[in-house]
Amino acid sequence: MEPHVRAALAYIAGRLVSGKNASGVYDYSRTMQIILSGAAQGGVVSIYDHNQGCHISGSANGLQYLLFHHGLRRHICLTLAGSEFTGHDYGRSPSVSGWVIDDGIVVVEPAMSKQFGYTLMVSLDPPWTELENKAEPEEADPEMPPT
C-alpha cells in the first residue's frame, strides 16, 4: 500500500475508533506530519488529504466502510472490529490490519512483514468541515483613515 494511502487509512480508522477530532497524523516511518481534515464519524467519511490534494469519501454498511480515493480513482475497504481494523486497497495491495490505542495507530502489512506507527494530531477545535463559514468583520484601525 502506498505510504500516503496507508496514512489516510490510519487517520480514518483512528478518528472512527477514538471519536476524536484530529488535523492529521504523524507518520513515524516517514518522520512527517500528514495533514488531513474533514468528517469521519458515524457512518460517513469525507476527508481531504492536504498533502496529496484530494478527497477520500465513503459510507458504512454496519462496520464496513467502502471508501473512494478520488486522487487515485480507486476503492478502499475498511472494516472495524472494536479497536481493531482491516483494510484493503483494491487493485493495489494485499490486506492490511491494525489497531487503535488512544491517539496511536498501528498498521501491519503482512505481505511486507512490516508495521507502521502513527499518532493522531488531536485537535481541540471542531472538525474543519463543521466550522461555520462566517468570517468575523475586521475592525477598522482608529488611527487609519477609511479607504
Secondary structure as UniProt FT lines:
FT   HELIX           3..18
FT   STRAND          22..27
FT   TURN            28..31
FT   STRAND          32..41
FT   TURN            42..43
FT   STRAND          44..49
FT   TURN            50..53
FT   STRAND          54..61
FT   TURN            62..63
FT   STRAND          64..69
FT   TURN            70..73
FT   STRAND          74..81
FT   TURN            82..83
FT   STRAND          84..89
FT   TURN            90..92
FT   STRAND          96..101
FT   TURN            102..103
FT   STRAND          104..109
FT   TURN            110..113
FT   STRAND          114..122
FT   HELIX           128..130
FT   TURN            142..143
//
